[in-house]
Amino acid sequence: MKKIETSVIFTTYNSIPWLEKVLWGFECQSFSNFEIIIADDGSSQETHDFIASYKLDSPLKIKHVWHEDNGFRKTEILNKAIIATSSDYLIFTDGDCIPREDFVETHMMMREEKMFLSGGYYKLPLSLSEMIDRGAVVNQDCFKLNWLRKHGLSLSLKNLKLVNSSLLKKILNFITPTTPSWNGHNASTWKALALEVNGFDERMKYGGEDREFGERLINYGLTSKQIRYSAICLHLEHARGYVSNEDIIKNQAIRENTKKMKVKITPFGIKK
């Protein structure tokens, strides 16, 4: 049996319509030798049943990693998902981000030793997020500016992200002022390196928890590579009831300590 070359990890929580659209996107990938780890932060039985049913008819290799609902514990379920992977290379995204057909291939082609890749997303309004059906994903219409403009997308310089030109992508990746940080919706690195820094800091709730992981990777000696105009995913709009100013302040304090003390390995990660 051929060894799986990469693992795609993304979180979900009681959002079956968005999860389904994301899975459609991964069924269309030009690079097929990957597995999906759905890191489920405590969804109900309905999500469990949906995933079990979806796996029966899908060509995707899917693992469902779940823990009980005890508030926002994304970092904990991501660490469990890392352990559940079968490959040497890990691609991280979110359960509300539809990947373009070359998403996995781009991460695999651009990966390098002692490096992590930093991608971005194209954020859609709620109306367009709801409008996307399976046909729009399979035909890749939802990544085409003409289709999006026809269905109400506003004009913006951000639309350049969706222009699929090799030369333009290289230029935009080079000139963008955005720092290539670890973005949980679109980033990748080697599993061995994620384990070396002990995964995600499980003290952290919503607000910078992904960035802190990347900051420790950099402290560990990794460099980051900008691919925000190469690896494209569409972010579907949704409510964020889990946002807490108190948690964000606590997370900021942890990040400041990581930067100041050059922390490489968190004692609050995979290995306690």
N, C-alpha and C positions, 0 to 999 in steps of 0.2 A: 504494500500500500504506500502511495506517495506521501511523503512528509508534508504537512501543512506548512506553507511558507510564511504566513502572517496571520495575526489574530486582530479582528476589529472589535473594540470594546466600546459600548455606549450604555448610558443609564436610561432607565425609564421609570415612570411612576403613574399608574392609573391614567394612561393616555393612549388607548388603543388606536384611535383614528390616526394619530401622528405616528405611532410605532409602525402601523401597517404601511404607511407611505414611505417610511425610511427603509423598511424591508424590501419594498418594491424596488427602491433605488439600488440596493445591494444585489438584487437578482439580475440587474442589467450591467454589472461590471465587466469591463473588458479583460480584467485579470480575475481568474476564477479560483485559484488555489488558496483560499482563505477560509477561516472560520469566523463566526460571529459569537461574541459573548454578550448576552443581554444582562447587564448589571441592574437588577430590579430592586429599587430602594423601598420595598414593602408594599407592592401593588396587591390588590385584592385577588380573589380566586378567578374573577372574570379575565384578568390579564393572563394568569397562569393557563387557563383553558384556551384562550386565544392563541398563545404561543404554541401550546401542545398541538392544537389543530393545524396551525399554519405550517408547522414542521412536516406534517404528513404529506403535503402536496408541494413543498418547496424544494428546489435543488440546493438551497443554502444549508451549510453545516452550522446548526444553531445550538448553543448551550445557554440555558436559562439559570442564572445564579441569583438567588433571592434571599433576603432576610426579612424579619418582621418589621412592620411599620412602627418606628419609634422616633418620628420626626425626620428632619433632613439629615441623612447619614450617607451622603454621596461618597465621601472619601473611604468609608468603611466598605461599602459594596464594591467600589473600584478595586480596592486591595484584594478582596475575595475573587474578583474577576481576573485580576492579574495572575493569581495562583492557579486559576482554572484553565489558563491558556495552554495550547499545545505547541506553539511555535516560538521562534527566537526573536521575532520582530512584532511590535505592538502598535496598532493604529487606534487612536482615541478620537471619538466623535460623540455626538449626543443623540438621544432618541427623538429629537425634534429637528434633525438636520438630514435632508434628503441628499445623498451623494450623487454627483454627476457620474456618468458611466466610466470615466477614466480616473476616478478618485483613488481607488486602491492601487491601480497601476502607477499613478503619479507618485504616491508615497514610496512604492517599491523601487521605482526607477531613480528617485532622487535621494534615497537614503545613503548615509555614509557612516563609517565607523566613528565612534566618539562624538556623535552629533545627534541633535533632535531637530525634527522638521516642524516649522510653525506655519500653519495655514490659517485661513479666516473663513468667513461665511458671508452669504448674501442674504440679508434679512428681508423677508416678505411681509406685507401687511396681512391682517387676519383674513380679509376677504379673499385674497389670492391663495393663502394657505389652505383655506377650506375648499377652494375651487379645484385644486389639483386632484385629478383622479388617476387611476392606474394607467390609462392610455397616455396621459400627459407625461408620465414618468417613463413608460416603456419607449415611447417615441422621442423622449428627451425634449419635448416641446417646452416643458416648464423651465428649461435652461436657456431658451431662445428668447432674445429680446423682443422680437416681433410678436411672439405669442403673449409674452408678459405685458407688453404695451397695449396689445389688443384687449387685454382683460384688465386694464386699469392702472398698470404700473406707471409711476411718474418718471419724468426725465431727471437724470442725476448722473454726476460723474462716477458714482459708485457702480453704474451699469457697465463700466469698462471691465469689471470682474467677470462678466459673462461673455465677453468677446473671446472666442476660442481661437486665438492666433498665437502660435509658438513664439514669434518674435515679440509681439506685444506683451506676452506674459513675462518674458525675460526682462524686458525694459521696465515694466511696472514693478516686478519683484525687486529690481535693483534700485529704483529711484524712490520707492515708497518710504516715507519717514517713520512708518510704524516699526517699532522694535520687534524682532522675531522672538516673542515670548512663548511660553507654553500655553496654548489655548485649548481648553478641554473639548471644544467642539471640533477641533481639527489639528491634531498634532500626532507625532509618532517618534518612537525610539526603540532601542533594543531592550528586550526583556531583561537581560542580564544587568543593564544599567539601571533600570527601574528598581530591580531588586537590591542593587548596591546601595541606593539611597533610601531603601526600606519603604518604597512606595509613598503613598499619600499620608499626610499628617491627619490622623483621625480625630484630633481635637477640633478641626476646622469644619465649620458649617458653610453656608452659601456666602460667597464674596471673596474672591482671590485665592481660593483653595487650589485651583489648578496652577495659577501663577507661582505659588509658593513651591510646588513640586518642581517646576521648571527652574526656579531660582536655586534650588538645591542641586539640580543636575549641573547647572553652570558652575556652582561652587565646587562640584566634584571634578570639574575639568572639561565638561562638554562645551561645544560651541553650538549655536543655533543657526538654522538656515531658513531663510524666508521663502515660503511657497504659497503665500496667500492668494496669488493670481494664477496659480497652477492647479492646486487641488481645490476644487470648488464644491461647496454644498449649500443648499438653500435652507435657511433657518425659518421654521414655521412659527408664527406668532402664537402666544398663549399667555395665560395669567401666571403670576409668580407669587402665590400666597405664602411661600416659604421664606420670603425675604425679611430679615430682621436687622435693624440698625445695630442692635446690641451685638449680634453675631459678627456683623461686618467690622465693628470696632475691635473685637477680640481677634479676628483674623488679621487685621492690619497690624496689631501688636506682634503677632507670631511672625508675620512677614518681615517686619522691621528687625526683629531679632535674628531671623535667618540671614538677612542682608548684613547686619552689623557684625554678627559673630561668625559669618561665613559658614553657616551650618550646612553640612553635607548629608548627614544621615539623621533622620528623625527617630527618636526613641518611641514615638507614638504611631508607628506605621505597621507594616505587616508582621514584623517580629517585635513583640513587646518586651 
